[in-house]
Amino acid sequence: MTLFCKQCNDRRLPEYHPEEKATLWLCTKCKNFTDVNDLIIREQTDEERETIKRKEKEFAESTNFPSAKLSRRKGVN
């Protein structure tokens, strides 16, 4: 399994799909899902794209990263 798409030579990311009980690899440019054998299974649907965008937005709103620079504790080896 290569990490790069054969069609566009762009990066692939793994996604687990419980309904298919398999990990499919999504090309970030073509939006095609491939399996471990580099066979194109299907394209990413608009509904899936919206779900991912919604989850990303919820994650960004729910996380609270400190904006101040972390300082080292003094007196600890």
mmJSON file of the N, C-alpha and C atoms, coordinates in Angstrom:
{"data_MODEL":{"atom_site":{
"group_PDB":["ATOM","ATOM","ATOM","ATOM","ATOM","ATOM","ATOM","ATOM","ATOM","ATOM","ATOM","ATOM","ATOM","ATOM","ATOM","ATOM","ATOM","ATOM","ATOM","ATOM","ATOM","ATOM","ATOM","ATOM","ATOM","ATOM","ATOM","ATOM","ATOM","ATOM","ATOM","ATOM","ATOM","ATOM","ATOM","ATOM","ATOM","ATOM","ATOM","ATOM","ATOM","ATOM","ATOM","ATOM","ATOM","ATOM","ATOM","ATOM","ATOM","ATOM","ATOM","ATOM","ATOM","ATOM","ATOM","ATOM","ATOM","ATOM","ATOM","ATOM","ATOM","ATOM","ATOM","ATOM","ATOM","ATOM","ATOM","ATOM","ATOM","ATOM","ATOM","ATOM","ATOM","ATOM","ATOM","ATOM","ATOM","ATOM","ATOM","ATOM","ATOM","ATOM","ATOM","ATOM","ATOM","ATOM","ATOM","ATOM","ATOM","ATOM","ATOM","ATOM","ATOM","ATOM","ATOM","ATOM","ATOM","ATOM","ATOM","ATOM","ATOM","ATOM","ATOM","ATOM","ATOM","ATOM","ATOM","ATOM","ATOM","ATOM","ATOM","ATOM","ATOM","ATOM","ATOM","ATOM","ATOM","ATOM","ATOM","ATOM","ATOM","ATOM","ATOM","ATOM","ATOM","ATOM","ATOM","ATOM","ATOM","ATOM","ATOM","ATOM","ATOM","ATOM","ATOM","ATOM","ATOM","ATOM","ATOM","ATOM","ATOM","ATOM","ATOM","ATOM","ATOM","ATOM","ATOM","ATOM","ATOM","ATOM","ATOM","ATOM","ATOM","ATOM","ATOM","ATOM","ATOM","ATOM","ATOM","ATOM","ATOM","ATOM","ATOM","ATOM","ATOM","ATOM","ATOM","ATOM","ATOM","ATOM","ATOM","ATOM","ATOM","ATOM","ATOM","ATOM","ATOM","ATOM","ATOM","ATOM","ATOM","ATOM","ATOM","ATOM","ATOM","ATOM","ATOM","ATOM","ATOM","ATOM","ATOM","ATOM","ATOM","ATOM","ATOM","ATOM","ATOM","ATOM","ATOM","ATOM","ATOM","ATOM","ATOM","ATOM","ATOM","ATOM","ATOM","ATOM","ATOM","ATOM","ATOM","ATOM","ATOM","ATOM","ATOM","ATOM","ATOM","ATOM","ATOM","ATOM","ATOM","ATOM","ATOM","ATOM","ATOM","ATOM","ATOM","ATOM","ATOM","ATOM","ATOM"],
"id":[1,2,3,4,5,6,7,8,9,10,11,12,13,14,15,16,17,18,19,20,21,22,23,24,25,26,27,28,29,30,31,32,33,34,35,36,37,38,39,40,41,42,43,44,45,46,47,48,49,50,51,52,53,54,55,56,57,58,59,60,61,62,63,64,65,66,67,68,69,70,71,72,73,74,75,76,77,78,79,80,81,82,83,84,85,86,87,88,89,90,91,92,93,94,95,96,97,98,99,100,101,102,103,104,105,106,107,108,109,110,111,112,113,114,115,116,117,118,119,120,121,122,123,124,125,126,127,128,129,130,131,132,133,134,135,136,137,138,139,140,141,142,143,144,145,146,147,148,149,150,151,152,153,154,155,156,157,158,159,160,161,162,163,164,165,166,167,168,169,170,171,172,173,174,175,176,177,178,179,180,181,182,183,184,185,186,187,188,189,190,191,192,193,194,195,196,197,198,199,200,201,202,203,204,205,206,207,208,209,210,211,212,213,214,215,216,217,218,219,220,221,222,223,224,225,226,227,228,229,230,231],
"type_symbol":["N","C","C","N","C","C","N","C","C","N","C","C","N","C","C","N","C","C","N","C","C","N","C","C","N","C","C","N","C","C","N","C","C","N","C","C","N","C","C","N","C","C","N","C","C","N","C","C","N","C","C","N","C","C","N","C","C","N","C","C","N","C","C","N","C","C","N","C","C","N","C","C","N","C","C","N","C","C","N","C","C","N","C","C","N","C","C","N","C","C","N","C","C","N","C","C","N","C","C","N","C","C","N","C","C","N","C","C","N","C","C","N","C","C","N","C","C","N","C","C","N","C","C","N","C","C","N","C","C","N","C","C","N","C","C","N","C","C","N","C","C","N","C","C","N","C","C","N","C","C","N","C","C","N","C","C","N","C","C","N","C","C","N","C","C","N","C","C","N","C","C","N","C","C","N","C","C","N","C","C","N","C","C","N","C","C","N","C","C","N","C","C","N","C","C","N","C","C","N","C","C","N","C","C","N","C","C","N","C","C","N","C","C","N","C","C","N","C","C","N","C","C","N","C","C","N","C","C","N","C","C"],
"label_atom_id":["N","CA","C","N","CA","C","N","CA","C","N","CA","C","N","CA","C","N","CA","C","N","CA","C","N","CA","C","N","CA","C","N","CA","C","N","CA","C","N","CA","C","N","CA","C","N","CA","C","N","CA","C","N","CA","C","N","CA","C","N","CA","C","N","CA","C","N","CA","C","N","CA","C","N","CA","C","N","CA","C","N","CA","C","N","CA","C","N","CA","C","N","CA","C","N","CA","C","N","CA","C","N","CA","C","N","CA","C","N","CA","C","N","CA","C","N","CA","C","N","CA","C","N","CA","C","N","CA","C","N","CA","C","N","CA","C","N","CA","C","N","CA","C","N","CA","C","N","CA","C","N","CA","C","N","CA","C","N","CA","C","N","CA","C","N","CA","C","N","CA","C","N","CA","C","N","CA","C","N","CA","C","N","CA","C","N","CA","C","N","CA","C","N","CA","C","N","CA","C","N","CA","C","N","CA","C","N","CA","C","N","CA","C","N","CA","C","N","CA","C","N","CA","C","N","CA","C","N","CA","C","N","CA","C","N","CA","C","N","CA","C","N","CA","C","N","CA","C","N","CA","C","N","CA","C","N","CA","C","N","CA","C","N","CA","C","N","CA","C"],
"label_alt_id":[null,null,null,null,null,null,null,null,null,null,null,null,null,null,null,null,null,null,null,null,null,null,null,null,null,null,null,null,null,null,null,null,null,null,null,null,null,null,null,null,null,null,null,null,null,null,null,null,null,null,null,null,null,null,null,null,null,null,null,null,null,null,null,null,null,null,null,null,null,null,null,null,null,null,null,null,null,null,null,null,null,null,null,null,null,null,null,null,null,null,null,null,null,null,null,null,null,null,null,null,null,null,null,null,null,null,null,null,null,null,null,null,null,null,null,null,null,null,null,null,null,null,null,null,null,null,null,null,null,null,null,null,null,null,null,null,null,null,null,null,null,null,null,null,null,null,null,null,null,null,null,null,null,null,null,null,null,null,null,null,null,null,null,null,null,null,null,null,null,null,null,null,null,null,null,null,null,null,null,null,null,null,null,null,null,null,null,null,null,null,null,null,null,null,null,null,null,null,null,null,null,null,null,null,null,null,null,null,null,null,null,null,null,null,null,null,null,null,null,null,null,null,null,null,null,null,null,null,null,null,null],
"label_comp_id":["MET","MET","MET","THR","THR","THR","LEU","LEU","LEU","PHE","PHE","PHE","CYS","CYS","CYS","LYS","LYS","LYS","GLN","GLN","GLN","CYS","CYS","CYS","ASN","ASN","ASN","ASP","ASP","ASP","ARG","ARG","ARG","ARG","ARG","ARG","LEU","LEU","LEU","PRO","PRO","PRO","GLU","GLU","GLU","TYR","TYR","TYR","HIS","HIS","HIS","PRO","PRO","PRO","GLU","GLU","GLU","GLU","GLU","GLU","LYS","LYS","LYS","ALA","ALA","ALA","THR","THR","THR","LEU","LEU","LEU","TRP","TRP","TRP","LEU","LEU","LEU","CYS","CYS","CYS","THR","THR","THR","LYS","LYS","LYS","CYS","CYS","CYS","LYS","LYS","LYS","ASN","ASN","ASN","PHE","PHE","PHE","THR","THR","THR","ASP","ASP","ASP","VAL","VAL","VAL","ASN","ASN","ASN","ASP","ASP","ASP","LEU","LEU","LEU","ILE","ILE","ILE","ILE","ILE","ILE","ARG","ARG","ARG","GLU","GLU","GLU","GLN","GLN","GLN","THR","THR","THR","ASP","ASP","ASP","GLU","GLU","GLU","GLU","GLU","GLU","ARG","ARG","ARG","GLU","GLU","GLU","THR","THR","THR","ILE","ILE","ILE","LYS","LYS","LYS","ARG","ARG","ARG","LYS","LYS","LYS","GLU","GLU","GLU","LYS","LYS","LYS","GLU","GLU","GLU","PHE","PHE","PHE","ALA","ALA","ALA","GLU","GLU","GLU","SER","SER","SER","THR","THR","THR","ASN","ASN","ASN","PHE","PHE","PHE","PRO","PRO","PRO","SER","SER","SER","ALA","ALA","ALA","LYS","LYS","LYS","LEU","LEU","LEU","SER","SER","SER","ARG","ARG","ARG","ARG","ARG","ARG","LYS","LYS","LYS","GLY","GLY","GLY","VAL","VAL","VAL","ASN","ASN","ASN"],
"label_asym_id":["A","A","A","A","A","A","A","A","A","A","A","A","A","A","A","A","A","A","A","A","A","A","A","A","A","A","A","A","A","A","A","A","A","A","A","A","A","A","A","A","A","A","A","A","A","A","A","A","A","A","A","A","A","A","A","A","A","A","A","A","A","A","A","A","A","A","A","A","A","A","A","A","A","A","A","A","A","A","A","A","A","A","A","A","A","A","A","A","A","A","A","A","A","A","A","A","A","A","A","A","A","A","A","A","A","A","A","A","A","A","A","A","A","A","A","A","A","A","A","A","A","A","A","A","A","A","A","A","A","A","A","A","A","A","A","A","A","A","A","A","A","A","A","A","A","A","A","A","A","A","A","A","A","A","A","A","A","A","A","A","A","A","A","A","A","A","A","A","A","A","A","A","A","A","A","A","A","A","A","A","A","A","A","A","A","A","A","A","A","A","A","A","A","A","A","A","A","A","A","A","A","A","A","A","A","A","A","A","A","A","A","A","A","A","A","A","A","A","A","A","A","A","A","A","A","A","A","A","A","A","A"],
"label_entity_id":["1","1","1","1","1","1","1","1","1","1","1","1","1","1","1","1","1","1","1","1","1","1","1","1","1","1","1","1","1","1","1","1","1","1","1","1","1","1","1","1","1","1","1","1","1","1","1","1","1","1","1","1","1","1","1","1","1","1","1","1","1","1","1","1","1","1","1","1","1","1","1","1","1","1","1","1","1","1","1","1","1","1","1","1","1","1","1","1","1","1","1","1","1","1","1","1","1","1","1","1","1","1","1","1","1","1","1","1","1","1","1","1","1","1","1","1","1","1","1","1","1","1","1","1","1","1","1","1","1","1","1","1","1","1","1","1","1","1","1","1","1","1","1","1","1","1","1","1","1","1","1","1","1","1","1","1","1","1","1","1","1","1","1","1","1","1","1","1","1","1","1","1","1","1","1","1","1","1","1","1","1","1","1","1","1","1","1","1","1","1","1","1","1","1","1","1","1","1","1","1","1","1","1","1","1","1","1","1","1","1","1","1","1","1","1","1","1","1","1","1","1","1","1","1","1","1","1","1","1","1","1"],
"label_seq_id":[1,1,1,2,2,2,3,3,3,4,4,4,5,5,5,6,6,6,7,7,7,8,8,8,9,9,9,10,10,10,11,11,11,12,12,12,13,13,13,14,14,14,15,15,15,16,16,16,17,17,17,18,18,18,19,19,19,20,20,20,21,21,21,22,22,22,23,23,23,24,24,24,25,25,25,26,26,26,27,27,27,28,28,28,29,29,29,30,30,30,31,31,31,32,32,32,33,33,33,34,34,34,35,35,35,36,36,36,37,37,37,38,38,38,39,39,39,40,40,40,41,41,41,42,42,42,43,43,43,44,44,44,45,45,45,46,46,46,47,47,47,48,48,48,49,49,49,50,50,50,51,51,51,52,52,52,53,53,53,54,54,54,55,55,55,56,56,56,57,57,57,58,58,58,59,59,59,60,60,60,61,61,61,62,62,62,63,63,63,64,64,64,65,65,65,66,66,66,67,67,67,68,68,68,69,69,69,70,70,70,71,71,71,72,72,72,73,73,73,74,74,74,75,75,75,76,76,76,77,77,77],
"pdbx_PDB_ins_code":[null,null,null,null,null,null,null,null,null,null,null,null,null,null,null,null,null,null,null,null,null,null,null,null,null,null,null,null,null,null,null,null,null,null,null,null,null,null,null,null,null,null,null,null,null,null,null,null,null,null,null,null,null,null,null,null,null,null,null,null,null,null,null,null,null,null,null,null,null,null,null,null,null,null,null,null,null,null,null,null,null,null,null,null,null,null,null,null,null,null,null,null,null,null,null,null,null,null,null,null,null,null,null,null,null,null,null,null,null,null,null,null,null,null,null,null,null,null,null,null,null,null,null,null,null,null,null,null,null,null,null,null,null,null,null,null,null,null,null,null,null,null,null,null,null,null,null,null,null,null,null,null,null,null,null,null,null,null,null,null,null,null,null,null,null,null,null,null,null,null,null,null,null,null,null,null,null,null,null,null,null,null,null,null,null,null,null,null,null,null,null,null,null,null,null,null,null,null,null,null,null,null,null,null,null,null,null,null,null,null,null,null,null,null,null,null,null,null,null,null,null,null,null,null,null,null,null,null,null,null,null],
"Cartn_x":[0.843,0.0,0.884,0.746,1.522,0.734,1.439,0.792,0.392,0.729,0.431,-0.479,-1.403,-2.373,-1.676,-2.1,-1.518,-2.009,-3.213,-3.764,-3.142,-3.101,-2.649,-1.365,-0.85,0.387,0.27,-0.924,-1.147,-1.27,-1.255,-1.25,-2.589,-2.519,-3.701,-3.726,-4.942,-5.128,-6.043,-5.717,-6.569,-7.809,-8.934,-10.193,-10.855,-11.269,-11.963,-13.457,-14.078,-15.514,-16.145,-16.893,-17.463,-18.493,-19.232,-20.241,-19.597,-18.4,-17.687,-16.669,-16.476,-15.54,-14.141,-13.697,-12.376,-11.852,-10.545,-9.917,-9.735,-10.303,-10.17,-9.262,-8.519,-7.571,-8.173,-8.258,-8.866,-7.784,-7.822,-6.906,-7.403,-6.51,-6.925,-7.261,-6.78,-7.047,-8.177,-8.115,-9.133,-10.421,-10.344,-11.487,-11.996,-11.069,-11.399,-10.974,-11.796,-11.424,-10.813,-9.68,-9.052,-8.877,-8.741,-8.492,-6.993,-6.64,-5.23,-4.561,-5.328,-4.78,-4.762,-4.927,-4.924,-6.073,-7.173,-8.353,-9.277,-9.738,-10.641,-12.0,-12.468,-13.727,-14.88,-14.753,-15.804,-15.273,-16.082,-15.726,-16.342,-15.757,-16.305,-17.564,-18.624,-19.883,-19.891,-20.805,-20.949,-21.376,-22.181,-22.626,-21.44,-20.531,-19.339,-18.444,-18.309,-17.506,-18.09,-19.417,-20.074,-19.919,-20.016,-19.851,-18.451,-17.455,-16.077,-15.855,-16.4,-16.268,-16.959,-18.133,-18.866,-18.101,-17.55,-16.773,-15.508,-14.872,-13.679,-14.017,-15.147,-15.579,-15.905,-16.619,-16.94,-15.678,-14.698,-13.445,-12.708,-12.657,-11.965,-12.648,-13.973,-14.7,-14.59,-14.477,-14.472,-13.09,-12.038,-10.705,-10.266,-9.5,-9.021,-7.51,-6.773,-5.334,-4.832,-3.871,-3.364,-2.61,-2.965,-2.31,-0.993,-0.832,0.418,1.494,2.707,3.832,4.017,4.202,4.411,5.81,5.924,7.245,7.686,8.968,9.526,9.438,9.17,9.174,10.591,10.819,12.171,12.352,13.556,13.872,13.55,13.178,12.869,13.918,14.483,15.512,14.922],
"Cartn_y":[-1.177,0.0,1.233,2.025,3.253,4.384,5.368,6.509,7.58,7.373,8.369,7.782,8.606,8.189,7.939,6.899,6.603,7.561,8.123,9.023,10.406,10.985,12.384,12.542,11.469,11.47,12.369,12.443,13.223,12.278,12.807,12.034,11.345,10.129,9.381,9.32,9.365,9.276,8.104,7.322,6.172,6.618,5.98,6.202,4.858,4.608,3.363,3.558,2.617,2.652,1.416,1.608,0.439,-0.325,0.373,-0.341,-1.271,-0.933,-1.795,-2.686,-2.436,-3.182,-3.238,-2.097,-2.029,-0.606,-0.501,0.805,1.143,2.259,2.73,3.947,4.095,5.196,6.267,7.497,8.614,9.512,9.724,10.658,12.069,12.952,14.303,15.167,14.798,15.599,15.001,13.729,13.073,12.783,12.653,12.286,10.887,9.983,8.58,7.732,6.738,5.754,4.551,4.092,2.874,1.889,0.621,-0.39,-0.665,-1.708,-2.045,-2.466,-2.988,-3.459,-2.386,-1.127,0.019,-0.003,-0.634,-0.617,0.507,1.31,2.4,1.802,2.078,1.532,2.458,3.732,4.698,6.101,7.096,8.484,8.933,9.945,10.518,11.319,11.092,11.781,13.169,14.011,15.357,15.305,14.325,14.166,13.871,13.008,12.698,13.92,14.702,15.927,16.908,17.071,17.978,17.481,16.168,15.596,15.861,15.697,15.926,17.4,18.294,19.731,20.11,19.522,19.808,19.311,18.098,17.554,18.376,18.831,19.661,20.982,21.579,22.832,22.629,21.537,21.239,21.006,20.327,20.071,21.379,22.261,23.541,24.395,24.328,25.111,24.509,23.204,22.554,22.477,22.571,22.489,23.856,23.844,25.084,24.966,25.347,25.308,26.592,26.486,27.705,28.56,29.818,30.705,31.233,31.216,31.699,30.631,31.084,30.16,29.431,28.144,27.357,27.608,27.768,28.002,26.74,26.574,25.419,25.585,24.507,24.556,24.623,25.418,25.582,24.654,24.145,23.289,21.835,21.459,20.058,19.545,18.385,17.825,17.203],
"Cartn_z":[0.0,0.0,0.0,-1.011,-1.067,-0.417,0.086,0.729,-0.268,-1.532,-2.546,-3.619,-4.098,-5.099,-6.436,-7.144,-8.456,-9.53,-9.356,-10.361,-10.305,-9.118,-9.02,-8.217,-7.637,-6.865,-5.632,-5.044,-3.837,-2.647,-1.453,-0.218,0.043,0.602,1.029,2.548,3.1,4.544,4.873,5.903,6.248,7.013,6.729,7.437,7.655,8.894,9.202,9.004,8.301,8.056,8.68,9.78,10.47,9.639,8.76,7.965,6.941,6.493,5.552,6.258,7.541,8.386,7.778,7.292,6.674,6.755,6.624,6.538,5.067,4.667,3.293,3.284,2.212,2.092,1.197,1.712,0.997,0.426,-0.884,-1.541,-1.257,-0.833,-0.462,-1.666,-2.841,-4.04,-4.883,-5.187,-6.032,-5.277,-3.947,-3.105,-3.429,-3.768,-4.026,-2.844,-2.505,-1.5,-2.195,-1.69,-2.214,-1.072,-1.445,-0.427,-0.344,0.389,0.592,-0.713,-1.66,-2.935,-4.018,-3.655,-4.577,-5.587,-5.235,-6.092,-5.631,-6.575,-6.231,-5.886,-4.681,-4.191,-4.573,-4.196,-4.472,-4.222,-4.58,-4.309,-2.992,-2.395,-1.173,-1.52,-0.758,-1.034,-0.402,-0.882,-0.32,1.141,1.477,2.865,3.778,3.331,4.116,4.28,3.228,3.308,4.323,4.3,5.241,6.675,6.865,8.199,8.727,7.888,8.304,8.64,7.826,8.101,9.413,9.662,10.889,12.111,12.027,13.139,13.382,12.311,12.452,13.146,12.785,13.393,14.874,15.201,16.593,17.413,16.838,17.533,17.809,16.811,16.983,18.048,18.134,19.131,20.531,20.63,21.936,22.58,21.797,22.372,22.851,23.918,24.49,24.673,23.649,23.735,24.378,25.286,25.92,24.901,24.877,23.923,24.46,25.773,26.367,26.237,26.173,26.057,27.381,27.302,28.514,29.039,30.348,30.94,31.658,31.755,32.433,33.923,34.591,36.051,36.539,37.546,38.083,39.288,39.429,40.549,40.343,39.126,38.825,37.843,38.17,37.291,36.084],
"occupancy":[1.0,1.0,1.0,1.0,1.0,1.0,1.0,1.0,1.0,1.0,1.0,1.0,1.0,1.0,1.0,1.0,1.0,1.0,1.0,1.0,1.0,1.0,1.0,1.0,1.0,1.0,1.0,1.0,1.0,1.0,1.0,1.0,1.0,1.0,1.0,1.0,1.0,1.0,1.0,1.0,1.0,1.0,1.0,1.0,1.0,1.0,1.0,1.0,1.0,1.0,1.0,1.0,1.0,1.0,1.0,1.0,1.0,1.0,1.0,1.0,1.0,1.0,1.0,1.0,1.0,1.0,1.0,1.0,1.0,1.0,1.0,1.0,1.0,1.0,1.0,1.0,1.0,1.0,1.0,1.0,1.0,1.0,1.0,1.0,1.0,1.0,1.0,1.0,1.0,1.0,1.0,1.0,1.0,1.0,1.0,1.0,1.0,1.0,1.0,1.0,1.0,1.0,1.0,1.0,1.0,1.0,1.0,1.0,1.0,1.0,1.0,1.0,1.0,1.0,1.0,1.0,1.0,1.0,1.0,1.0,1.0,1.0,1.0,1.0,1.0,1.0,1.0,1.0,1.0,1.0,1.0,1.0,1.0,1.0,1.0,1.0,1.0,1.0,1.0,1.0,1.0,1.0,1.0,1.0,1.0,1.0,1.0,1.0,1.0,1.0,1.0,1.0,1.0,1.0,1.0,1.0,1.0,1.0,1.0,1.0,1.0,1.0,1.0,1.0,1.0,1.0,1.0,1.0,1.0,1.0,1.0,1.0,1.0,1.0,1.0,1.0,1.0,1.0,1.0,1.0,1.0,1.0,1.0,1.0,1.0,1.0,1.0,1.0,1.0,1.0,1.0,1.0,1.0,1.0,1.0,1.0,1.0,1.0,1.0,1.0,1.0,1.0,1.0,1.0,1.0,1.0,1.0,1.0,1.0,1.0,1.0,1.0,1.0,1.0,1.0,1.0,1.0,1.0,1.0,1.0,1.0,1.0,1.0,1.0,1.0,1.0,1.0,1.0,1.0,1.0,1.0],
"B_iso_or_equiv":[0.0,0.0,0.0,0.0,0.0,0.0,0.0,0.0,0.0,0.0,0.0,0.0,0.0,0.0,0.0,0.0,0.0,0.0,0.0,0.0,0.0,0.0,0.0,0.0,0.0,0.0,0.0,0.0,0.0,0.0,0.0,0.0,0.0,0.0,0.0,0.0,0.0,0.0,0.0,0.0,0.0,0.0,0.0,0.0,0.0,0.0,0.0,0.0,0.0,0.0,0.0,0.0,0.0,0.0,0.0,0.0,0.0,0.0,0.0,0.0,0.0,0.0,0.0,0.0,0.0,0.0,0.0,0.0,0.0,0.0,0.0,0.0,0.0,0.0,0.0,0.0,0.0,0.0,0.0,0.0,0.0,0.0,0.0,0.0,0.0,0.0,0.0,0.0,0.0,0.0,0.0,0.0,0.0,0.0,0.0,0.0,0.0,0.0,0.0,0.0,0.0,0.0,0.0,0.0,0.0,0.0,0.0,0.0,0.0,0.0,0.0,0.0,0.0,0.0,0.0,0.0,0.0,0.0,0.0,0.0,0.0,0.0,0.0,0.0,0.0,0.0,0.0,0.0,0.0,0.0,0.0,0.0,0.0,0.0,0.0,0.0,0.0,0.0,0.0,0.0,0.0,0.0,0.0,0.0,0.0,0.0,0.0,0.0,0.0,0.0,0.0,0.0,0.0,0.0,0.0,0.0,0.0,0.0,0.0,0.0,0.0,0.0,0.0,0.0,0.0,0.0,0.0,0.0,0.0,0.0,0.0,0.0,0.0,0.0,0.0,0.0,0.0,0.0,0.0,0.0,0.0,0.0,0.0,0.0,0.0,0.0,0.0,0.0,0.0,0.0,0.0,0.0,0.0,0.0,0.0,0.0,0.0,0.0,0.0,0.0,0.0,0.0,0.0,0.0,0.0,0.0,0.0,0.0,0.0,0.0,0.0,0.0,0.0,0.0,0.0,0.0,0.0,0.0,0.0,0.0,0.0,0.0,0.0,0.0,0.0,0.0,0.0,0.0,0.0,0.0,0.0],
"pdbx_formal_charge":[null,null,null,null,null,null,null,null,null,null,null,null,null,null,null,null,null,null,null,null,null,null,null,null,null,null,null,null,null,null,null,null,null,null,null,null,null,null,null,null,null,null,null,null,null,null,null,null,null,null,null,null,null,null,null,null,null,null,null,null,null,null,null,null,null,null,null,null,null,null,null,null,null,null,null,null,null,null,null,null,null,null,null,null,null,null,null,null,null,null,null,null,null,null,null,null,null,null,null,null,null,null,null,null,null,null,null,null,null,null,null,null,null,null,null,null,null,null,null,null,null,null,null,null,null,null,null,null,null,null,null,null,null,null,null,null,null,null,null,null,null,null,null,null,null,null,null,null,null,null,null,null,null,null,null,null,null,null,null,null,null,null,null,null,null,null,null,null,null,null,null,null,null,null,null,null,null,null,null,null,null,null,null,null,null,null,null,null,null,null,null,null,null,null,null,null,null,null,null,null,null,null,null,null,null,null,null,null,null,null,null,null,null,null,null,null,null,null,null,null,null,null,null,null,null,null,null,null,null,null,null],
"auth_seq_id":[1,1,1,2,2,2,3,3,3,4,4,4,5,5,5,6,6,6,7,7,7,8,8,8,9,9,9,10,10,10,11,11,11,12,12,12,13,13,13,14,14,14,15,15,15,16,16,16,17,17,17,18,18,18,19,19,19,20,20,20,21,21,21,22,22,22,23,23,23,24,24,24,25,25,25,26,26,26,27,27,27,28,28,28,29,29,29,30,30,30,31,31,31,32,32,32,33,33,33,34,34,34,35,35,35,36,36,36,37,37,37,38,38,38,39,39,39,40,40,40,41,41,41,42,42,42,43,43,43,44,44,44,45,45,45,46,46,46,47,47,47,48,48,48,49,49,49,50,50,50,51,51,51,52,52,52,53,53,53,54,54,54,55,55,55,56,56,56,57,57,57,58,58,58,59,59,59,60,60,60,61,61,61,62,62,62,63,63,63,64,64,64,65,65,65,66,66,66,67,67,67,68,68,68,69,69,69,70,70,70,71,71,71,72,72,72,73,73,73,74,74,74,75,75,75,76,76,76,77,77,77],
"auth_comp_id":["MET","MET","MET","THR","THR","THR","LEU","LEU","LEU","PHE","PHE","PHE","CYS","CYS","CYS","LYS","LYS","LYS","GLN","GLN","GLN","CYS","CYS","CYS","ASN","ASN","ASN","ASP","ASP","ASP","ARG","ARG","ARG","ARG","ARG","ARG","LEU","LEU","LEU","PRO","PRO","PRO","GLU","GLU","GLU","TYR","TYR","TYR","HIS","HIS","HIS","PRO","PRO","PRO","GLU","GLU","GLU","GLU","GLU","GLU","LYS","LYS","LYS","ALA","ALA","ALA","THR","THR","THR","LEU","LEU","LEU","TRP","TRP","TRP","LEU","LEU","LEU","CYS","CYS","CYS","THR","THR","THR","LYS","LYS","LYS","CYS","CYS","CYS","LYS","LYS","LYS","ASN","ASN","ASN","PHE","PHE","PHE","THR","THR","THR","ASP","ASP","ASP","VAL","VAL","VAL","ASN","ASN","ASN","ASP","ASP","ASP","LEU","LEU","LEU","ILE","ILE","ILE","ILE","ILE","ILE","ARG","ARG","ARG","GLU","GLU","GLU","GLN","GLN","GLN","THR","THR","THR","ASP","ASP","ASP","GLU","GLU","GLU","GLU","GLU","GLU","ARG","ARG","ARG","GLU","GLU","GLU","THR","THR","THR","ILE","ILE","ILE","LYS","LYS","LYS","ARG","ARG","ARG","LYS","LYS","LYS","GLU","GLU","GLU","LYS","LYS","LYS","GLU","GLU","GLU","PHE","PHE","PHE","ALA","ALA","ALA","GLU","GLU","GLU","SER","SER","SER","THR","THR","THR","ASN","ASN","ASN","PHE","PHE","PHE","PRO","PRO","PRO","SER","SER","SER","ALA","ALA","ALA","LYS","LYS","LYS","LEU","LEU","LEU","SER","SER","SER","ARG","ARG","ARG","ARG","ARG","ARG","LYS","LYS","LYS","GLY","GLY","GLY","VAL","VAL","VAL","ASN","ASN","ASN"],
"auth_asym_id":["A","A","A","A","A","A","A","A","A","A","A","A","A","A","A","A","A","A","A","A","A","A","A","A","A","A","A","A","A","A","A","A","A","A","A","A","A","A","A","A","A","A","A","A","A","A","A","A","A","A","A","A","A","A","A","A","A","A","A","A","A","A","A","A","A","A","A","A","A","A","A","A","A","A","A","A","A","A","A","A","A","A","A","A","A","A","A","A","A","A","A","A","A","A","A","A","A","A","A","A","A","A","A","A","A","A","A","A","A","A","A","A","A","A","A","A","A","A","A","A","A","A","A","A","A","A","A","A","A","A","A","A","A","A","A","A","A","A","A","A","A","A","A","A","A","A","A","A","A","A","A","A","A","A","A","A","A","A","A","A","A","A","A","A","A","A","A","A","A","A","A","A","A","A","A","A","A","A","A","A","A","A","A","A","A","A","A","A","A","A","A","A","A","A","A","A","A","A","A","A","A","A","A","A","A","A","A","A","A","A","A","A","A","A","A","A","A","A","A","A","A","A","A","A","A","A","A","A","A","A","A"],
"auth_atom_id":["N","CA","C","N","CA","C","N","CA","C","N","CA","C","N","CA","C","N","CA","C","N","CA","C","N","CA","C","N","CA","C","N","CA","C","N","CA","C","N","CA","C","N","CA","C","N","CA","C","N","CA","C","N","CA","C","N","CA","C","N","CA","C","N","CA","C","N","CA","C","N","CA","C","N","CA","C","N","CA","C","N","CA","C","N","CA","C","N","CA","C","N","CA","C","N","CA","C","N","CA","C","N","CA","C","N","CA","C","N","CA","C","N","CA","C","N","CA","C","N","CA","C","N","CA","C","N","CA","C","N","CA","C","N","CA","C","N","CA","C","N","CA","C","N","CA","C","N","CA","C","N","CA","C","N","CA","C","N","CA","C","N","CA","C","N","CA","C","N","CA","C","N","CA","C","N","CA","C","N","CA","C","N","CA","C","N","CA","C","N","CA","C","N","CA","C","N","CA","C","N","CA","C","N","CA","C","N","CA","C","N","CA","C","N","CA","C","N","CA","C","N","CA","C","N","CA","C","N","CA","C","N","CA","C","N","CA","C","N","CA","C","N","CA","C","N","CA","C","N","CA","C","N","CA","C","N","CA","C","N","CA","C","N","CA","C","N","CA","C"],
"pdbx_PDB_model_num":[1,1,1,1,1,1,1,1,1,1,1,1,1,1,1,1,1,1,1,1,1,1,1,1,1,1,1,1,1,1,1,1,1,1,1,1,1,1,1,1,1,1,1,1,1,1,1,1,1,1,1,1,1,1,1,1,1,1,1,1,1,1,1,1,1,1,1,1,1,1,1,1,1,1,1,1,1,1,1,1,1,1,1,1,1,1,1,1,1,1,1,1,1,1,1,1,1,1,1,1,1,1,1,1,1,1,1,1,1,1,1,1,1,1,1,1,1,1,1,1,1,1,1,1,1,1,1,1,1,1,1,1,1,1,1,1,1,1,1,1,1,1,1,1,1,1,1,1,1,1,1,1,1,1,1,1,1,1,1,1,1,1,1,1,1,1,1,1,1,1,1,1,1,1,1,1,1,1,1,1,1,1,1,1,1,1,1,1,1,1,1,1,1,1,1,1,1,1,1,1,1,1,1,1,1,1,1,1,1,1,1,1,1,1,1,1,1,1,1,1,1,1,1,1,1,1,1,1,1,1,1]
}}}
